[in-house]
Amino acid sequence: MPARNPGETSLLGAAVSPESASARTLLNCPTCGSAHVAQVLGDNGGVSYVCTACGHSWS
């Protein structure tokens, strides 16, 4: 079996390296405070966010 690079992802799950963990930004819904936030693309190509807990959306 070939050796894997540190931080490489597999089909069974994502590896988290210290570099990728520190690069992530946690978003919380400004309405309910939930961390269940999805990033979506708008009609004009802009980036928006939607809370999957309460449905609030913002950009």
N, CA, C and O atoms as a GROMACS GRO file, in nm:
protein
  236
    1MET      N    1   0.085  -0.118   0.000
    1MET     CA    2   0.000   0.000   0.000
    1MET      C    3   0.089   0.124   0.000
    1MET      O    4   0.186   0.130   0.076
    2PRO      N    5   0.059   0.223  -0.084
    2PRO     CA    6   0.142   0.343  -0.088
    2PRO      C    7   0.127   0.425   0.040
    2PRO      O    8   0.021   0.425   0.104
    3ALA      N    9   0.232   0.492   0.076
    3ALA     CA   10   0.230   0.578   0.195
    3ALA      C   11   0.143   0.700   0.167
    3ALA      O   12   0.138   0.750   0.054
    4ARG      N   13   0.076   0.748   0.269
    4ARG     CA   14  -0.008   0.868   0.257
    4ARG      C   15   0.066   0.990   0.308
    4ARG      O   16   0.151   0.981   0.396
    5ASN      N   17   0.032   1.102   0.252
    5ASN     CA   18   0.086   1.229   0.299
    5ASN      C   19   0.009   1.274   0.422
    5ASN      O   20  -0.111   1.248   0.430
    6PRO      N   21   0.073   1.340   0.517
    6PRO     CA   22   0.000   1.393   0.633
    6PRO      C   23  -0.107   1.491   0.586
    6PRO      O   24  -0.082   1.576   0.501
    7GLY      N   25  -0.226   1.479   0.642
    7GLY     CA   26  -0.334   1.568   0.608
    7GLY      C   27  -0.414   1.525   0.486
    7GLY      O   28  -0.510   1.593   0.449
    8GLU      N   29  -0.375   1.414   0.423
    8GLU     CA   30  -0.447   1.366   0.306
    8GLU      C   31  -0.582   1.310   0.347
    8GLU      O   32  -0.593   1.246   0.452
    9THR      N   33  -0.683   1.333   0.267
    9THR     CA   34  -0.814   1.282   0.298
    9THR      C   35  -0.838   1.151   0.226
    9THR      O   36  -0.776   1.123   0.123
   10SER      N   37  -0.925   1.071   0.280
   10SER     CA   38  -0.960   0.944   0.218
   10SER      C   39  -1.111   0.942   0.194
   10SER      O   40  -1.182   1.033   0.237
   11LEU      N   41  -1.159   0.840   0.126
   11LEU     CA   42  -1.301   0.828   0.102
   11LEU      C   43  -1.378   0.792   0.229
   11LEU      O   44  -1.499   0.811   0.236
   12LEU      N   45  -1.308   0.742   0.330
   12LEU     CA   46  -1.374   0.701   0.453
   12LEU      C   47  -1.388   0.814   0.554
   12LEU      O   48  -1.467   0.802   0.648
   13GLY      N   49  -1.316   0.921   0.536
   13GLY     CA   50  -1.325   1.031   0.630
   13GLY      C   51  -1.217   1.133   0.603
   13GLY      O   52  -1.120   1.105   0.533
   14ALA      N   53  -1.234   1.251   0.658
   14ALA     CA   54  -1.138   1.358   0.635
   14ALA      C   55  -1.036   1.361   0.747
   14ALA      O   56  -1.071   1.347   0.864
   15ALA      N   57  -0.912   1.378   0.712
   15ALA     CA   58  -0.806   1.393   0.811
   15ALA      C   59  -0.798   1.540   0.849
   15ALA      O   60  -0.820   1.628   0.766
   16VAL      N   61  -0.766   1.566   0.973
   16VAL     CA   62  -0.754   1.704   1.019
   16VAL      C   63  -0.612   1.722   1.067
   16VAL      O   64  -0.568   1.660   1.164
   17SER      N   65  -0.540   1.808   0.998
   17SER     CA   66  -0.404   1.841   1.040
   17SER      C   67  -0.409   1.972   1.117
   17SER      O   68  -0.507   2.046   1.107
   18PRO      N   69  -0.306   2.003   1.193
   18PRO     CA   70  -0.304   2.131   1.265
   18PRO      C   71  -0.318   2.251   1.172
   18PRO      O   72  -0.377   2.352   1.209
   19GLU      N   73  -0.264   2.239   1.051
   19GLU     CA   74  -0.273   2.351   0.957
   19GLU      C   75  -0.418   2.373   0.913
   19GLU      O   76  -0.464   2.487   0.910
   20SER      N   77  -0.488   2.266   0.880
   20SER     CA   78  -0.626   2.282   0.834
   20SER      C   79  -0.719   2.320   0.948
   20SER      O   80  -0.816   2.393   0.927
   21ALA      N   81  -0.691   2.272   1.067
   21ALA     CA   82  -0.776   2.307   1.181
   21ALA      C   83  -0.765   2.455   1.215
   21ALA      O   84  -0.865   2.516   1.249
   22SER      N   85  -0.647   2.512   1.205
   22SER     CA   86  -0.632   2.653   1.238
   22SER      C   87  -0.680   2.743   1.125
   22SER      O   88  -0.708   2.860   1.148
   23ALA      N   89  -0.690   2.690   1.004
   23ALA     CA   90  -0.736   2.771   0.891
   23ALA      C   91  -0.888   2.781   0.887
   23ALA      O   92  -0.941   2.869   0.820
   24ARG      N   93  -0.957   2.693   0.957
   24ARG     CA   94  -1.103   2.697   0.957
   24ARG      C   95  -1.154   2.810   1.042
   24ARG      O   96  -1.096   2.843   1.146
   25THR      N   97  -1.264   2.869   0.998
   25THR     CA   98  -1.331   2.972   1.076
   25THR      C   99  -1.468   2.921   1.113
   25THR      O  100  -1.545   2.880   1.026
   26LEU      N  101  -1.500   2.923   1.239
   26LEU     CA  102  -1.631   2.879   1.282
   26LEU      C  103  -1.729   2.995   1.269
   26LEU      O  104  -1.702   3.106   1.314
   27LEU      N  105  -1.842   2.968   1.207
   27LEU     CA  106  -1.946   3.068   1.191
   27LEU      C  107  -2.063   3.032   1.281
   27LEU      O  108  -2.103   2.916   1.289
   28ASN      N  109  -2.116   3.131   1.346
   28ASN     CA  110  -2.236   3.113   1.426
   28ASN      C  111  -2.345   3.203   1.370
   28ASN      O  112  -2.317   3.313   1.324
   29CYS      N  113  -2.468   3.155   1.373
   29CYS     CA  114  -2.582   3.232   1.325
   29CYS      C  115  -2.598   3.356   1.412
   29CYS      O  116  -2.600   3.346   1.535
   30PRO      N  117  -2.610   3.474   1.350
   30PRO     CA  118  -2.628   3.595   1.430
   30PRO      C  119  -2.766   3.602   1.497
   30PRO      O  120  -2.785   3.680   1.590
   31THR      N  121  -2.861   3.522   1.452
   31THR     CA  122  -2.995   3.524   1.508
   31THR      C  123  -3.009   3.430   1.627
   31THR      O  124  -3.053   3.472   1.735
   32CYS      N  125  -2.972   3.302   1.607
   32CYS     CA  126  -2.994   3.204   1.714
   32CYS      C  127  -2.865   3.157   1.780
   32CYS      O  128  -2.870   3.093   1.885
   33GLY      N  129  -2.748   3.187   1.719
   33GLY     CA  130  -2.620   3.148   1.777
   33GLY      C  131  -2.576   3.007   1.743
   33GLY      O  132  -2.471   2.962   1.790
   34SER      N  133  -2.654   2.936   1.662
   34SER     CA  134  -2.620   2.799   1.626
   34SER      C  135  -2.495   2.795   1.538
   34SER      O  136  -2.470   2.888   1.461
   35ALA      N  137  -2.418   2.687   1.551
   35ALA     CA  138  -2.300   2.667   1.466
   35ALA      C  139  -2.336   2.586   1.342
   35ALA      O  140  -2.247   2.554   1.262
   36HIS      N  141  -2.462   2.554   1.324
   36HIS     CA  142  -2.508   2.478   1.207
   36HIS      C  143  -2.532   2.574   1.091
   36HIS      O  144  -2.645   2.611   1.061
   37VAL      N  145  -2.422   2.613   1.027
   37VAL     CA  146  -2.426   2.713   0.921
   37VAL      C  147  -2.372   2.653   0.793
   37VAL      O  148  -2.268   2.587   0.794
   38ALA      N  149  -2.443   2.674   0.682
   38ALA     CA  150  -2.400   2.627   0.552
   38ALA      C  151  -2.363   2.746   0.464
   38ALA      O  152  -2.428   2.851   0.470
   39GLN      N  153  -2.259   2.730   0.384
   39GLN     CA  154  -2.218   2.832   0.290
   39GLN      C  155  -2.286   2.802   0.156
   39GLN      O  156  -2.278   2.689   0.108
   40VAL      N  157  -2.351   2.900   0.097
   40VAL     CA  158  -2.422   2.880  -0.029
   40VAL      C  159  -2.381   2.988  -0.129
   40VAL      O  160  -2.338   3.097  -0.090
   41LEU      N  161  -2.394   2.956  -0.256
   41LEU     CA  162  -2.366   3.053  -0.362
   41LEU      C  163  -2.495   3.123  -0.401
   41LEU      O  164  -2.598   3.059  -0.419
   42GLY      N  165  -2.488   3.255  -0.414
   42GLY     CA  166  -2.603   3.333  -0.454
   42GLY      C  167  -2.622   3.332  -0.605
   42GLY      O  168  -2.540   3.278  -0.678
   43ASP      N  169  -2.731   3.393  -0.649
   43ASP     CA  170  -2.762   3.399  -0.793
   43ASP      C  171  -2.655   3.474  -0.872
   43ASP      O  172  -2.625   3.438  -0.986
   44ASN      N  173  -2.598   3.577  -0.814
   44ASN     CA  174  -2.497   3.656  -0.884
   44ASN      C  175  -2.354   3.610  -0.857
   44ASN      O  176  -2.259   3.682  -0.887
   45GLY      N  177  -2.338   3.492  -0.800
   45GLY     CA  178  -2.205   3.438  -0.773
   45GLY      C  179  -2.148   3.476  -0.639
   45GLY      O  180  -2.038   3.432  -0.605
   46GLY      N  181  -2.218   3.556  -0.561
   46GLY     CA  182  -2.170   3.593  -0.428
   46GLY      C  183  -2.186   3.479  -0.330
   46GLY      O  184  -2.255   3.380  -0.359
   47VAL      N  185  -2.125   3.491  -0.215
   47VAL     CA  186  -2.131   3.387  -0.113
   47VAL      C  187  -2.224   3.434  -0.002
   47VAL      O  188  -2.213   3.547   0.046
   48SER      N  189  -2.315   3.349   0.037
   48SER     CA  190  -2.406   3.376   0.147
   48SER      C  191  -2.400   3.260   0.244
   48SER      O  192  -2.340   3.156   0.216
   49TYR      N  193  -2.462   3.278   0.358
   49TYR     CA  194  -2.466   3.175   0.461
   49TYR      C  195  -2.611   3.156   0.503
   49TYR      O  196  -2.690   3.250   0.502
   50VAL      N  197  -2.645   3.034   0.541
   50VAL     CA  198  -2.779   3.004   0.591
   50VAL      C  199  -2.766   2.914   0.713
   50VAL      O  200  -2.689   2.818   0.714
   51CYS      N  201  -2.843   2.945   0.814
   51CYS     CA  202  -2.845   2.865   0.936
   51CYS      C  203  -2.942   2.749   0.914
   51CYS      O  204  -3.059   2.771   0.882
   52THR      N  205  -2.893   2.627   0.930
   52THR     CA  206  -2.980   2.512   0.910
   52THR      C  207  -3.066   2.484   1.033
   52THR      O  208  -3.153   2.396   1.028
   53ALA      N  209  -3.044   2.555   1.140
   53ALA     CA  210  -3.125   2.538   1.260
   53ALA      C  211  -3.251   2.626   1.257
   53ALA      O  212  -3.361   2.580   1.288
   54CYS      N  213  -3.233   2.755   1.220
   54CYS     CA  214  -3.348   2.847   1.224
   54CYS      C  215  -3.387   2.902   1.087
   54CYS      O  216  -3.494   2.962   1.074
   55GLY      N  217  -3.302   2.883   0.984
   55GLY     CA  218  -3.337   2.929   0.850
   55GLY      C  219  -3.291   3.070   0.817
   55GLY      O  220  -3.312   3.116   0.704
   56HIS      N  221  -3.231   3.139   0.910
   56HIS     CA  222  -3.183   3.276   0.885
   56HIS      C  223  -3.072   3.272   0.780
   56HIS      O  224  -2.986   3.184   0.784
   57SER      N  225  -3.074   3.367   0.687
   57SER     CA  226  -2.966   3.375   0.587
   57SER      C  227  -2.907   3.514   0.587
   57SER      O  228  -2.975   3.613   0.616
   58TRP      N  229  -2.778   3.521   0.554
   58TRP     CA  230  -2.706   3.648   0.550
   58TRP      C  231  -2.587   3.635   0.459
   58TRP      O  232  -2.548   3.525   0.421
   59SER      N  233  -2.528   3.749   0.424
   59SER     CA  234  -2.408   3.746   0.339
   59SER      C  235  -2.302   3.837   0.396
   59SER      O  236  -2.194   3.849   0.339
   0.00000   0.00000   0.00000
